[in-house]
């Protein structure tokens, strides 16, 4: 088994996080209980998580010429991500995310507004080098916090080179049919799946119908993340359900989806079959939601391995390259 090489083309966002016992209503002011900043962005979160799990990760994206940009690049570099292809915008500031975190009665919920800034300043010229280099990677990871044109271009390069593409279709926006036909894995949540297929995801029958509709769009493998219910994945033998871990003291769900996607892609690129890759990803995301912040909450491989052993899922370790575990 090999150490996976992943390419992430995506976003950097500095999260500005405010904690409150309840969300304000329109026109209302409430007193918060805390404020902090944390490096984030769906692309950068996925890159950092994959690197902490032992993958060799290259990140392509764009930040501003500002202190937030410096901090975002340094956070990814510190996790082991190759950031040589991260550009700096002369026109726009680094992206920021306004994160409102409500914590009450042991439960947590969030509302997030992202101002995309330099993420939307990525140009086709800045990713054109991938046409020659993308075959070096085992998988390409995309999200929807950068221009659709850039996602289409990167996916076309990967598709032509036979490199699998994971598209995390969040935040949701209509996707061209040509892009979907080049996607290997698509990972909407329930709401995004309904927007994409027109099918309200409620029960097993509607989950299957939505997954089959996703396959009908030309996507090879569809999965729908179901929050605390886990994830449903359409395999050749039918729908696989991988439950989320129970009994968690949830602190912050901000980066849970990014943690899950990165872990799944890392595991799949290591050679894990889908059922095991989903379980590995669920264990990884379980650690993430029990911590605060986006990138600060993302676990290392050592932490995930410890949880797998604790939960009686140690058999998954056989899929992980020895040199990755030793590191």
C-alpha positions as CSV (number, residue, x, y, z in Angstrom):
1,X,0.0,0.0,0.0
2,X,1.2,3.5,-0.9
3,X,1.2,6.8,0.8
4,X,-1.5,8.8,-1.1
5,X,-0.8,12.0,-3.1
6,X,-3.7,14.4,-3.1
7,X,-4.2,17.7,-4.9
8,X,-6.7,20.2,-3.5
9,X,-7.8,23.1,-5.7
10,X,-9.9,25.4,-3.5
11,X,-10.5,28.0,-0.9
12,X,-8.8,29.7,2.0
13,X,-11.0,31.5,4.6
14,X,-10.1,33.1,7.9
15,X,-13.0,32.3,10.3
16,X,-14.1,35.0,12.7
17,X,-16.0,33.0,15.3
18,X,-18.5,34.4,17.8
19,X,-20.0,32.1,20.4
20,X,-23.4,32.9,21.8
21,X,-26.1,31.0,23.9
22,X,-28.6,31.7,21.2
23,X,-28.7,33.2,17.7
24,X,-30.2,36.7,17.5
25,X,-33.4,37.3,15.7
26,X,-33.7,39.9,12.9
27,X,-33.0,43.4,14.4
28,X,-31.9,41.9,17.8
29,X,-28.6,42.2,19.6
30,X,-27.5,39.5,22.0
31,X,-24.4,39.3,24.1
32,X,-21.8,36.7,23.0
33,X,-19.7,34.6,25.2
34,X,-16.5,34.4,23.2
35,X,-14.6,35.5,20.1
36,X,-11.6,34.0,18.3
37,X,-10.1,33.5,14.8
38,X,-9.2,30.2,13.1
39,X,-7.8,29.4,9.7
40,X,-10.4,27.7,7.5
41,X,-11.9,27.5,4.1
42,X,-13.3,24.2,2.7
43,X,-10.3,23.7,0.4
44,X,-7.6,24.5,3.0
45,X,-9.5,22.5,5.7
46,X,-9.5,19.4,3.4
47,X,-5.8,19.9,2.5
48,X,-4.8,20.2,6.2
49,X,-6.9,17.3,7.3
50,X,-5.5,15.0,4.6
51,X,-1.9,16.1,5.4
52,X,-2.5,15.3,9.1
53,X,-3.7,11.9,8.1
54,X,-0.4,11.2,6.3
55,X,-1.2,12.1,2.7
56,X,1.2,14.1,0.6
57,X,-0.9,17.1,-0.2
58,X,-0.5,20.0,-2.7
59,X,-2.8,23.0,-2.4
60,X,-3.7,25.4,-5.2
61,X,-5.6,28.6,-4.2
62,X,-5.4,32.3,-3.6
63,X,-5.2,34.7,-0.6
64,X,-4.8,38.4,-0.3
65,X,-1.8,40.6,0.5
66,X,-2.7,40.8,4.1
67,X,-2.1,39.4,7.5
68,X,-4.9,36.9,7.2
69,X,-3.3,35.6,4.0
70,X,0.0,35.1,5.8
71,X,-1.7,33.2,8.6
72,X,-3.7,31.0,6.2
73,X,-0.7,30.0,4.2
74,X,1.4,29.3,7.4
75,X,-1.4,27.1,8.9
76,X,-1.4,24.9,5.8
77,X,2.4,24.8,5.6
78,X,2.7,23.9,9.3
79,X,0.4,20.9,8.6
80,X,2.7,19.7,5.9
81,X,0.8,21.0,2.9
82,X,2.8,22.0,-0.2
83,X,1.8,25.7,-0.6
84,X,4.1,26.7,-3.4
85,X,1.2,27.1,-5.8
86,X,-0.8,29.4,-3.5
87,X,-1.1,32.8,-5.2
88,X,-1.5,36.3,-3.7
89,X,-4.2,38.6,-5.1
90,X,-3.3,42.2,-5.8
91,X,-6.9,43.2,-6.0
92,X,-8.9,41.5,-3.3
93,X,-8.4,40.7,0.4
94,X,-8.2,37.2,1.9
95,X,-11.6,35.6,2.4
96,X,-13.3,35.8,5.8
97,X,-16.0,33.7,7.3
98,X,-18.4,35.1,9.9
99,X,-19.2,32.1,12.1
100,X,-22.0,32.4,14.7
101,X,-21.8,29.4,17.0
102,X,-24.8,28.7,19.3
103,X,-24.1,26.5,22.3
104,X,-26.9,25.5,24.6
105,X,-28.0,22.4,26.6
106,X,-24.9,20.5,25.5
107,X,-25.8,21.0,21.8
108,X,-24.1,23.1,19.1
109,X,-25.3,24.7,15.9
110,X,-23.7,27.2,13.6
111,X,-24.5,29.9,10.9
112,X,-21.8,30.9,8.6
113,X,-21.5,33.8,6.1
114,X,-18.4,33.6,3.8
115,X,-17.1,36.7,2.0
116,X,-15.0,35.0,-0.7
117,X,-12.5,37.7,-1.4
118,X,-9.3,36.5,-3.2
119,X,-10.8,33.0,-3.6
120,X,-12.8,34.4,-6.6
121,X,-9.7,36.0,-8.1
122,X,-8.1,32.7,-9.2
123,X,-7.5,32.8,-12.9
124,X,-7.3,30.0,-15.5
125,X,-3.6,30.9,-16.1
126,X,-2.8,30.2,-12.4
127,X,-4.0,26.6,-12.7
128,X,-2.9,25.9,-16.3
129,X,0.3,24.2,-15.0
130,X,-1.9,21.4,-13.7
131,X,-2.5,20.2,-17.3
132,X,1.0,18.8,-17.3
133,X,1.3,17.9,-13.6
134,X,-2.0,16.5,-12.5
135,X,-1.2,12.9,-13.5
136,X,1.2,12.9,-10.5
137,X,-1.7,12.8,-8.1
138,X,-4.0,10.0,-6.9
139,X,-7.0,12.2,-6.5
140,X,-8.2,15.8,-7.1
141,X,-10.4,17.5,-4.4
142,X,-12.7,20.4,-5.3
143,X,-15.3,22.4,-3.5
144,X,-17.5,25.4,-4.5
145,X,-15.9,28.4,-2.8
146,X,-13.9,29.3,-5.9
147,X,-15.0,30.2,-9.5
148,X,-16.9,27.4,-11.2
149,X,-14.7,28.0,-14.2
150,X,-11.7,26.9,-12.2
151,X,-13.4,23.8,-11.0
152,X,-14.4,22.9,-14.5
153,X,-10.9,23.5,-15.8
154,X,-9.2,21.4,-13.0
155,X,-11.7,18.6,-13.4
156,X,-11.2,18.5,-17.1
157,X,-7.4,18.2,-16.6
158,X,-7.9,15.4,-14.1
159,X,-10.5,13.6,-16.2
160,X,-8.2,13.6,-19.3
161,X,-5.4,12.2,-17.2
162,X,-7.5,9.5,-15.6
163,X,-7.3,11.0,-12.1
164,X,-10.4,10.6,-9.9
165,X,-12.2,13.8,-8.9
166,X,-14.0,14.4,-5.6
167,X,-16.4,17.4,-5.7
168,X,-17.8,18.5,-2.4
169,X,-20.7,20.6,-3.7
170,X,-20.8,23.0,-0.8
171,X,-21.9,25.8,-0.7
172,X,-24.5,24.6,-3.2
173,X,-24.6,26.2,-6.6
174,X,-25.9,24.8,-9.9
175,X,-23.2,22.7,-11.6
176,X,-22.8,22.3,-15.3
177,X,-23.6,18.9,-16.7
178,X,-20.2,18.8,-18.3
179,X,-18.6,19.1,-14.9
180,X,-20.7,16.4,-13.3
181,X,-19.7,14.0,-16.0
182,X,-16.1,14.4,-15.1
183,X,-16.7,13.9,-11.3
184,X,-15.9,10.5,-9.7
185,X,-17.2,11.2,-6.2
186,X,-19.9,13.8,-5.4
187,X,-20.7,14.4,-1.7
188,X,-23.8,16.6,-1.0
189,X,-25.5,16.8,2.4
190,X,-29.3,16.2,2.5
191,X,-30.1,19.8,1.6
192,X,-27.6,20.0,-1.3
193,X,-28.9,16.6,-2.5
194,X,-32.4,17.9,-2.7
195,X,-31.3,21.1,-4.5
196,X,-29.4,18.9,-7.0
197,X,-32.0,16.2,-7.6
198,X,-35.3,17.7,-6.5
199,X,-35.8,14.8,-4.1
200,X,-36.4,15.5,-0.4
201,X,-34.1,13.2,1.5
202,X,-36.1,11.8,4.4
203,X,-35.9,8.0,4.6
204,X,-34.1,5.0,3.0
205,X,-36.3,5.1,-0.1
206,X,-35.7,8.8,-0.8
207,X,-32.0,8.4,0.0
208,X,-31.7,5.6,-2.6
209,X,-33.7,7.7,-5.1
210,X,-31.5,10.7,-4.7
211,X,-28.3,8.7,-5.0
212,X,-29.6,7.0,-8.1
213,X,-30.5,10.4,-9.5
214,X,-26.9,11.6,-8.8
215,X,-25.6,8.6,-10.7
216,X,-27.9,9.5,-13.5
217,X,-26.2,12.8,-13.9
218,X,-23.0,11.0,-14.9
219,X,-21.3,10.9,-11.4
220,X,-19.6,7.5,-10.8
221,X,-20.0,7.4,-7.0
222,X,-22.5,9.5,-5.0
223,X,-22.6,9.8,-1.2
224,X,-25.0,11.9,0.9
225,X,-23.8,13.0,4.3
226,X,-26.6,12.8,6.9
227,X,-25.2,14.7,9.9
228,X,-25.6,12.7,13.1
229,X,-27.0,9.8,11.1
230,X,-23.7,9.2,9.2
231,X,-23.5,8.8,5.5
232,X,-25.2,6.9,2.7
233,X,-23.1,5.7,-0.3
234,X,-24.3,4.1,-3.5
235,X,-22.2,1.0,-4.2
236,X,-22.6,-1.7,-6.8
237,X,-24.3,-3.9,-4.3
238,X,-26.7,-1.2,-3.2
239,X,-26.7,1.6,-0.6
240,X,-24.1,1.4,2.1
241,X,-24.9,3.1,5.4
242,X,-22.0,4.1,7.6
243,X,-23.3,5.4,11.0
244,X,-21.8,8.4,12.8
245,X,-20.3,7.7,16.2
246,X,-22.7,8.2,19.1
247,X,-22.3,9.6,22.6
248,X,-20.2,12.6,21.4
249,X,-19.9,15.8,23.3
250,X,-20.3,18.1,20.2
251,X,-18.5,21.4,20.5
252,X,-18.4,22.8,17.0
253,X,-19.5,21.3,13.7
254,X,-17.8,23.9,11.5
255,X,-15.3,21.7,9.7
256,X,-17.0,18.3,10.1
257,X,-17.8,17.9,6.5
258,X,-14.3,18.9,5.3
259,X,-12.8,16.5,7.8
260,X,-15.0,13.7,6.6
261,X,-14.3,14.3,2.9
262,X,-10.5,14.6,3.3
263,X,-10.4,11.4,5.4
264,X,-12.5,9.5,2.9
265,X,-10.3,10.6,0.0
266,X,-7.1,9.8,2.0
267,X,-8.5,6.3,2.9
268,X,-9.7,5.6,-0.6
269,X,-6.4,6.6,-2.1
270,X,-4.7,4.3,0.4
271,X,-6.7,1.5,-1.1
272,X,-9.5,1.1,1.5
273,X,-12.7,-0.3,0.1
274,X,-15.7,2.1,0.3
275,X,-17.2,0.7,3.5
276,X,-13.9,0.9,5.4
277,X,-13.1,4.3,3.9
278,X,-16.5,5.6,5.1
279,X,-15.9,4.2,8.6
280,X,-12.4,5.8,8.8
281,X,-13.9,9.1,7.7
282,X,-16.7,9.0,10.3
283,X,-14.1,8.3,13.1
284,X,-12.0,11.2,11.9
285,X,-15.0,13.6,11.8
286,X,-16.1,12.4,15.2
287,X,-12.9,13.9,16.7
288,X,-13.4,17.1,14.8
289,X,-16.9,17.9,16.1
290,X,-15.7,17.5,19.7
291,X,-13.3,20.4,19.3
292,X,-13.6,24.1,18.6
293,X,-12.6,25.9,15.4
294,X,-12.0,24.7,11.8
295,X,-8.4,23.7,11.3
296,X,-7.5,23.6,15.0
297,X,-10.1,20.9,15.4
298,X,-8.7,18.5,12.6
299,X,-7.1,15.4,14.1
300,X,-3.8,13.7,13.3
301,X,-3.6,10.1,12.1
302,X,-2.3,9.1,15.5
303,X,-5.4,10.4,17.2
304,X,-7.7,8.7,14.7
305,X,-5.9,5.4,15.1
306,X,-6.3,5.6,18.8
307,X,-10.1,6.2,18.4
308,X,-10.3,3.3,16.0
309,X,-8.7,1.0,18.5
310,X,-10.9,2.3,21.3
311,X,-14.1,1.8,19.2
312,X,-13.1,-1.8,18.2
313,X,-12.4,-0.8,14.6
314,X,-8.7,-1.6,14.6
315,X,-9.0,-3.8,11.6
316,X,-8.9,-0.6,9.5
317,X,-5.3,-0.1,10.4
318,X,-4.3,-2.9,8.0
319,X,-5.1,-0.6,5.1
320,X,-2.7,2.2,6.2
321,X,0.9,2.2,4.9
322,X,3.4,1.3,7.7
323,X,5.6,4.4,6.9
324,X,2.5,6.6,7.4
325,X,1.7,5.2,10.8
326,X,5.4,5.4,11.9
327,X,5.5,9.1,11.0
